[in-house]
């Protein structure tokens, strides 16, 4: 049982989560007080809002039966299996309360993830016209509004994650049981990422290929029937999808670190310190993020908005690092420095992967420029060069992740050896993941700022505002493209560390730490190949879904240009709602199959082949999934910015043959960077969370597992 002083730490982390939600609500209120501008701007903003809400409502209605089925199944899983023979712990989960622990935690995780998506979607879609209106007078206020809107999503994600884990721990006491909270978040995140990605890219591809290439009209031109769906897609993919992704990472990492900490530090009499320290780092990160929001400001209209956002990110990292050291020292004494280095490794991984992502995707850098130059000989060479850049871009991020794993393990293990605590290195790795994700409040805020800026530019174009307004929104949109690329790198890096923490927690729960996973065992080789295949299969589903939806979208946009009188001349009115409906239906229909693969693979392998094979599946899936995510996200980002580089006037500029080739490359890259690539993050995490839940069960009930032990 928890002592009262230790119990107080869980209440502190719960309080920090609640404070984050309160501040998010205050930010939302401040955004809604701003003026939306002209009647036309209000009309466009409301159309985007209604489209986004319609998609979310249909998505969550589709997910509801799946959530209910999993809830019922978990009700019949005995919670005593997760106590690992501890009679005191088993006494806490007997009877009805024990039956409810797993399903209730799962349901809370799913609902919290959905709520975070709603909060962020409302904030960003309500802020777009307000940002456009502010841009009519200058860029400073426009940045302030769009960032505050993004901060609603960021602080909601961090606050709900920390408050949810803390509250469930205070109720059920055993981290391994409340891991189903992470599973609930993972299930929703996987469908949100895939569904949102299909939606946004179906609209984007249709709008680009027919509007830009065939009709020769500008991006966000109000004559394009797919333009509203495209603007809705920016929010459902980059706001709700990214938020759900990082909410899942946050919850899964915190719980995995708690499981590992309780196990590793139990012999040293510091089990509760090990369990609660991840929550305290989460609390530190939230307070740091709230403080650092005040750093995001532009001293003058001529200031660089990117520098303002960087101040917020660096401020969060520095405050988290400094405060984290003192918290570690207070809780762990002599071993604090070794554990603290793990946190710093996670924070530095965040910065390094962001920089590397920008290096390979920014049009100010050579990789994207070389893709643009390859467009001179047509779309084929553009695509070949983009694939090469994406493949090459996996090397440095993997090296950064490997160094972070080594440093966090080595220093924590050394500190443990010096103080007689065996196995502290794996806790160091878990805290590297938690250190990285402790800044999620600020990272998601900066990422969610991007769709607001993008929508603001679209509204300025569709409302036919002056060139000065579009100039201001374009500055913010350019910064948003960079922050989106950096956030994708953050999401991939955090997913890798989260998956590793989940894998370690699974190995402990399945009693594989002592025996290890022998690579020469045939069942391990089988598991590795199965696990490595899953990311390819899910990516293929996602790419195929975008292709099918885009085909229907392209046909509809062409039909409207052909059949609606005066549409190209600007006297006819396009049917925006029809295109929104096409994207919505396609996303809902196509998101189910990849989600079932992700959930079903660990279940089938675990019960059929046992814990060793499932451990190998996690190893293979994590390695292949991280590499696939890096490759696809960076290749897609580089293709996108190669096109933008030409649009700045280089290599012939807009409308040139080079530009047309680059648009084709960007179209190929769209489902890479915004659908299939991002789907890899929740994929490897949902496999990890469900495996951690299954570990005690399959250890007893797998069909052929005993044959290979």
GUTORLO-519531 format. One record per residue (C-alpha): residue in one letter; y, z, x. Coordinates in steps of 0.1 Angstrom, whole numbers, plus 5000, padded with zeros to 4 digits. Each point is the difference from the previous one (the first is absolute). Example, Ala and Ser with C-alpha at 12.3 -4.5 7.8 and 13.67 -1.06 7.14 Angstrom:
<recs>
A495550785123S503449935014
</recs>
This chain:
<recs>
X500050005000X503649945011X502050295012X503450044983X502149915031X497949685005X500149934963X503850005002X499949705023X498349794973X502850114976X502649895025X498549665003X499849984962X503750094998X500949735026X498249754978X501950114969X503349995019X499349645010X499449914963X503250174990X502149825026X498349674989X501150074964X503650075012X500149685020X498749814969X502850164979X502649905025X498849645001X500049974962X503650114998X501149695019X501449694982X497649714993X502849745000X500349704976X498049944969X498149725017X499150245029X498850264975X497949744982X498349895032X499350365011X498550094967X497849695001X498750115034X499550364988X498249904969X497749775019X499250275026X499350264973X497849764981X497949935031X499650375008X499150094965X497349744998X498750085034X499650374992X498549934966X497449795018X499350285025X499850274974X496349944990X499049985037X501750345006X498450154970X496549895010X500450145036X501450334985X496850034978X497749935030X501850255022X499650274973X496249995006X500250035038X499450375009X503050145019X497750245019X498849705021X503450015017X499850365011X497549935028X498050324994X503050245000X499150254972X503650124997X501249654995X497249924976X500950294978X503549854995X498749674986X497250114976X500049954963X502649794982X502650035027X497749855025X499149724977X503749924995X501150025036X498949655010X501049814968X503350184995X501049945036X499149634996X502049974968X503150175015X499949775030X499849694978X502750114976X502350115029X499649665016X500849824968X503050234994X501449935035X499749624992X501950044968X502750215017X500649755027X499949704977X502550154976X502350095029X499949675018X500249774969X502950214986X501849985034X500049635006X503049894978X501850325011X499649905036X501249644992X503150144983X500750235029X499749705024X502949844981X502350245018X498150065033X496750075017X500450385006X499650104964X497349744994X497950155028X500650354987X498749914965X497049805011X499050275025X500350284975X497849794976X497449965028X500250385007X498950074965X496749825007X499750155035X500650364990X497849964969X497149885021X500350295025X500850264974X497249924977X497549975028X500950345016X500550184967X496749864986X497950105030X501650345003X499650084963X496449904999X499250195031X501650314985X497849964970X496749895014X500250135036X497649755017X501549695016X496849804998X500050034962X503649904995X499349685020X499449844967X503850024996X500249755028X497349794984X502149984968X503049905020X497949755019X498549834970X503449954984X501649895033X497349735006X500549844966X503850045002X500149835035X497749724990X501449954965X503650025012X499349765028X498449744977X502950034976X502849965026X498449725019X499049794970X503750014989X501349955035X497849705008X500849834967X503750065004X500049875036X497849694998X501449864968X503650135003X500849975037X497749725011X499649774969X503250064981X502250085030X501850294984X501050325018X498050325000X500850224969X501549714982X500250094963X498649664991X496750095015X497650144973X498250225025X503050175014X499950314978X496250045006X500849975038X502650284998X497650214979X497349945027X502250145028X499950334982X496450024989X498849905034X502450165025X501050314979X497150114978X497349855023X501450145033X500850334984X496450044986X498649905034X501950265019X499550274973X496349955004X500350025038X502050324997X497650174978X496849885018X501450105034X501150344989X496750094984X497949855029X502050205025X499550324979X496249944999X499949945038X502350305007X498050244980X496849895017X501249985036X502150325000X497650224980X498150135031X503450115015X501050194969X502849754991X498349804973X502950064975X502649915026X498149685006X499949934963X503650074993X501749855030X499849644987X501850124968X502750175021X500649685020X500249814967X502750254989X501949975033X499949624996X501450014965X502950235009X500749785030X500049694978X502450164975X502450115028X499849665016X501049824968X503550125008X499949815033X499749664982X503649904998X502249725012X503350125017X501749674991X499449674982X499549845034X497250245010X496449905003X497950114969X496949985022X501550265023X500750234970X496449984989X498750065035X502150325002X498150134970X496649915015X500750145034X501650314985X496850064980X497849965030X502050235023X500550284974X496349984991X499050025037X502350305008X499150204969X496349915003X499950165035X501350334988X497650004970X497149925022X500950285025X500350254972X496649914985X497949935031X501550185030X498549885032X498349684987X503249894982X501249765026X496749805000X500249964962X503749935001X499449705024X497849854973X502950014976X502449845025X497449735007X500049924963X503849994998X500249775031X497349774985X502249954970X502949895022X497949795024X498249804973X503249944982X501649865031X496949785007X500049874964X503649905003X499349835034X497449774984X501849944966X503850005006X501649665002X502150135029X496850025021X498049725016X496750014980X501749914967X502349755017X496949835016X498549964965X503349844988X499949765030X496449914992X501249894965X501449685018X496649844997X499350114965X498550294980X496649985017X501450095035X502250274983X496950164985X498049975032X502750175020X500550274973X496350085001X500150035038X503050244999X498350214973X496850035021X501950095032X502150254981X497050234995X499750105037X503050225006X499850204968X496350075006X500950125035X502750234986X497550154975X497450045027X502450185023X501150234971X496450084993X499350085037X503150215005X499650204968X496350065008X500450085037X502850254998X498750184970X496550015015X501350135033X502050274982X496950094981X497850025031X502550225017X499950244971X496349994991X500449784969X497449715000X500849674984X503750044995X500649645011X499049864967X502550234983X502649855024X499249654987X500350114964X503450165008X501249675016X499349844967X501850284981X502949995024X500449634994X499850034962X502350314999X502949755002X498849804970X502950114979X502549825022X497749705008X499349924964X503850054992X500949755026X497349764988X500950034963X503649925009X498949655008X498949884965X503350144986X502049805025X497849694993X500550034963X503750065005X500349675017X498049824973X502350154973X503149895019X498649645002X498949994963X503250164988X502049745020X502150265019X502249905029X498749915035X501450335014X497750204977X497049805011X501150045036X499850384996X496750004982X498549765025X500950255028X498250274982X497149774992X499649905037X499850375009X497550054971X497849735015X499950195033X499450344983X497249844979X498249875031X500450345018X498750184969X497049774999X499350105036X500450364991X497649974971X497449835022X500350255028X499950304977X497049844982X498149985033X500750365009X499350124965X496649814999X499150165034X500850344986X498049934969X497149875021X500050325021X500150224969X497249804985X497950045032X500550384998X499250014963X496949795004X498850215030X500349705024X502250175026X497150165020X497649704997X502649735004X499749644988X497649825023X501149635004X496349915009X498750124967X499449694978X501450164969X503350065019X500249645010X499349904964X502850234988X502549865026X499449654989X500350094963X503250195007X501649735021X499249744973X501750194971X503749935012X499249635003X498549994965X503050194984X502549785019X498249694986X500250144965X503850075004X500849665015X498049824974X501750194972X503549905013X498849645002X498850004964X503150174987X502349785020X498349694987X500750104964X503650115010X500749665017X498849814970X502250204976X503149975021X499549625003X499449984963X503350184992X502049785024X498449694983X500150114964X503150224995X503049774995X503050065023X498250265022X500849845033X503549934989X500550374991X500549954962X496450084991X498650365001X496750065018X497250214985X499950295025X497750214978X497249745002X500050025038X500150384999X497050004977X498049765022X500550235031X499150314980X496849874984X498849855033X500650335019X498350224974X497049764998X499549945037X500550365013X496850154986X497349825021X501450115035X500550354987X496450024989X498849885034X502050285017X498750274978X496549874996X499149945036X500050365012X498150114968X497349745004X499650035038X500250384999X497350064973X497849715013X500250045038X501450355005X502850175019X499349835034X500449654985X503150104980X501650155031X499449665017X501549824970X503250215004X500149925037X499549624995X502449994971X502850195017X499949785032X499849674981X502550114973X502750115025X499749685020X500049794968X503150194987X501949955032X499149645004X500949904964X503250214997X501449885033X499049644995X501650004966X503150175012X500449755029X499549704977X502750144976X502550065027X499349665017X501249854967X503050235000X500849905036X500349634989X502050104970X502750155023X500749645011X497649975029X497749705004X501649804972X500650284976X499350014962X498649694985X498849855033X496449895006X499750305023X501150234972X497549844975X497250065025X501150365005X500150064963X496349894998X499250245028X501850284983X498149924968X496750055019X501450325015X501150154967X496550114988X499350105037X502850255003X500550114964X496549994984X496949995022X501550175031X501450304981X496750034980X498250105032X501950335002X498850164967X496649835005X499150195031X501450324986X498349984966X496749945019X500750315021X501050234971X497149914978X497650045030X501450355007X499450094963X496449865002X499150155033X498350324988X498349814971X498549715020X498850245027X497650144974X499349714977X500149675019X496949784994X499349875035X502350225021X497350235014X498149705015X502749945026X501150355010
</recs>
